[in-house]
């Protein structure tokens, strides 16, 4: 690829193996369904969505030199995602994510991102001393990175001037985002549960959670709550909107689609309310099974 990226997506780029069934499931359920294997990971999901919304993303990630990694790099090229800056490890395998979804939502998931964690700050080399040195544009960051690396990014002078957009990857990793509460330009994208985990107290509504994050020092907060209203808060105020009502056919990747759509909307110059509406519409289209992926 020769086109200069307009956003960097830093984090997990791996293979998603997703089993989906229309039946409601519980522990021990054995039902018919469909199993897919597609490029995934939070950073990759965001990058693919950004490409679909007209942006030019590049990923900073750890991808093995194994057969799965070579196939994944080729898939990135086909999807219009620049993987030329990814760290290609000779001894670490390509990461993988596995999930099972039923008619009643996500049943279980396992994220094997051990290679990304083992690679550590090697994935940042293009920013520190490589072809992307001096980058001061948009960065989408996923919480699959180690606590130490997230803290390094939150406080590094190389990231102080960036428009930093951060997602936790999962509720279990939400507390990792605490260092970004003091970053001068960080926007954190979380759901209601994740906001509570970061601040160590529960919230009943998205505006309450978003405003509490701002009160705790965050530059800007974007909080979703499933079918309930979502909110964007900053020092200048709070915007809250209801998402569209749709039939849910898939869950995995919906939050990443929402985040990408919101970033792309703002990159087009949309203000707070239309940008949030655009993101909610995109997520609704995605979970209904009608979108690009």
N, C-alpha and C positions, 0 to 999 in steps of 0.2 A: 504494500500500500504506500502511496506517495502523498495522499492528502493529509494535511496537518490535522491532528485531533483537536476538537474544541472542548473535550472533557476527558478526564482520566478516571477510570473506575478501578479502585484498588481493593483487592481482596480475593475471594474464592472464585476460581474458574475451574470447573470440574464437570463430571458426568452426573446427570440426574437420572436415577432409575425410579420411576413413579408407577405404582400400582393403583388404579382407580376402579371403583365399583359403584354402581348406583344404589346398592342395598345398604341399609343401615348396618353398621358393624360394631362389634364389641371384642373384647379379648378372646382369642380362640376362634374367631369367625373364619370360615373357609368358603368364599363365594366366587362366582365368575366375575371377570372384569377385564380390563385392558392394562398391559404393562408397556411403558415407553422408556426409551433411553435417549435423552436429548442433552445438549450442552446446558449447563446450569451453574449454580453457585450464585450468591448474592451479587457479586460484582459483574458476573457474566449476564445474569438476568436483567440487571439495570442497563448494562451496555446494549443488549439486544433490543430492549424497549426503546432506549434513546435513539438507536439507529432507525427504528420503525417510526419514531417521531421526528426524523429529519436531522438528527445530530450526528457527529462523527466521533465515536468513542474509541479510546484505546484502553487496554487493560494492563495493569501491573499486578502480576500474580505469579504463582509457582506452578509450572506445568512440567511434568516429567518428560524424559526423552524415550519413554516406553511406547509401545504400540498405541496405547490409549491416548497418550499425550500427543503423538503425531497426528492421530485422527482428530483430536480436539482442536489443534491448531488449524488444520485444514477446514474444520467446521467453522471456526472463527472467521476465516477468510471468506467463506461462502456467505456468511451472515453479515459481512461488512464490519466486523469488529477487528480492530488492529491489535494483534497479539505479538507484534514484533519486539515490544519492550518487555515481554514476560521473562521471568527468570526460568531457564530451562535446566533443571537439575539432572545430572547423570545418574544419581543414586537414589533419588526420591521418586516413588510412584505417583502417578496422576491421581488426585483426590477424587472422591465419589460420595454422592448423597443418595440415600434410599428412603422413600416414604410410601405410606399406604393411606389412601383416602377413600372414605365411604360416603354414602349419601348424607351422613351426619357429620361430615367434616374430616379433618385430619385425624387419623387413628394413631399413627406412630411414625417416627422418623429418626434416622441415624445419619449424622453428618461426619464423614471421615475426612477431616481437613488437616490431618497430621502433617502432610508435606508442606502445606502453607505455613503452619506454625513452626515447623523445623527450619524452613527457609528464612524466617525472621526478616531482618531489614535488608536482606539481599534483594528483595523485590523492589526496594526503593532506589537501587543504584542508578537507574536512568534519571531520577530526579536530583540526586545528590552530586553525581559526577559524570552523567551520561548525556544522551541526546535531548533529554527533557529538563536539563538543569536551568533554573531560573523560572520555572513554570509558576504563573500567578493567576491562572484561570480556575475554572470549575473543577472540583474533585469530588467524586462520589466514593465514600469509604465504607467498607463493611466490617462489622464487628467480629468476623471470624479470625481477625488477627489476634496475636497474643496481647495480654494486658500490657506487657513491657513495650511492645511496638506501638500500640495505641497511645500510650502515655508519651512515647517519643514523638509521635506525629503531632499530638496535641500541643506540645511545648516547643517543637523544632522551629527555628526561625524561617526555614524553607517553606513552612506551611502557614506562617503568620498572616500572609497577605492573600491567601487563597480563599475562594468562596467554597467552603468545606461543607459537604452534605453527608451526614453520617447515619447509618442504619445499624441496629444491633444484631441482625441475622437471626436471633431467636430470643425468647424471654430469658433463657438461661445465660445469655451473654450480655444482657442489658446493662448490668452494673459496670461492665467494662467501659461504658461510654462516659462515666463520671468525669474524667479529665477534660472532656470537651465543654463542660459547663463554664469553663473560664476562657475558652478560645474566643478571640475577638470577632470571628465571622462564622462560627459553626452553626449550622442548622441540623437539629437532630430529628429524625423521623422514627416515631415509636407508636405502638398501640397503647391502650389504656393500662394494660397490665405491666408493660415494660416501663412506662413512665413511673408507675408506683414502685417498681423494683429499683429504679435509679435513685428515687428520693426516699425510699424506705418507708413509704406509707401509701395506703390505697386511695384511689380517687373514684368518684361515681360518674363523672362526665369528662369529656375531652377538653372543654374549655377550662375546667378546674385544674386538670393535669397540666395543660399547656402553660397556663398562667403561673402555676407553681414552679415549673421549670425555669421560666423567665425570672421569677423572683429569686431563684437560687443562683442566678448569674448567667444563664444560657442566653446567647445572642438571639436565637429564634427556635421555636418548637413547633413541630407538626405532629399532631396526635390523632390517631384514628381509633374507632371503637366498633369495628364490624359494621352491622347495619344501622348503628346509631350515629348521631352527628359527629363529624370530624372537625378539628380546629387547627388554625395556624395562629400563633401568638408571638409577639415581639414587644419591645418597649413602646411601640407606637399604637398597639391595640391588638384585638383578637377578632378573627373571622371564623365563624362556625356555620357549617352547611350540612344538610342531610344527604347521604348517598342515595343513588337510585335504587329502587327495589328490583332485584333480578333473581332468577333461579340459579342457585349455586351448583356448578358442575365441576369446579376444581378450585383448589386453595393454594397449593404450592406456587410461589412466584407472584401472588397477587399484591403483596406489600411492595415488592420490588417494582412492579409495573406502576403502582400508584406513585412511588417516589420518582421514577423516571419521567412519568407524565407531568408531574409537578415541576421538576427541573426544566423540562423542555418547554413547558408553558411559560415559565418565567424567562427563559432564554429568548422566547419570542416577544417578550415585553409585556406580558399580561400582568395585571395588578393582582392583589391578594385574592379577592373573591373569585374572579374568573379563572385564575390559575388553580385554585383549590377545586372548583367545579370541574375543570378539565381533568384533573387527577382522579376525582371520584368517578367521573364518567368512564375513564379509561379502565380503572380497576373493576367497575361493574361489568364492562364489556368483557374483560379478561375472565372473571370468575364465571360468567355465563357461557364461556367457551367459544366466543365469537371473534376473538382477536387474532393478532398476527401469528401467535406461537402455537 
